[in-house]
Amino acid sequence: MNTIEDAGNLPDDRLLTSQEAARYLGVSRQTVYSLHNAGHFPAVEISPGRTNWRLSDLRDYIGTRTRRVRTG
């Protein structure tokens, strides 16, 4: 995944690396871990010391953080 736009074409069950998750959310890798530790979304432990993030969980998180703005 090179850009956020690329994520729109990926399946929900796609696992993202910490770097990809950070790019998708527009935050640092440290913030991804901080958000996870605060309970905002789960992690998938691939092996000891290797954590990935399910795209559907990140999409759900963004959905809870998005507000609609009224116009007019």
Secondary structure by P-SEA (a helix, b strand, c coil): cccaaaaaaccccccccaaaaaaaacccaaaaaaaaaacccccccccccbbbbbaaaaaaaaaaabbbbbcc
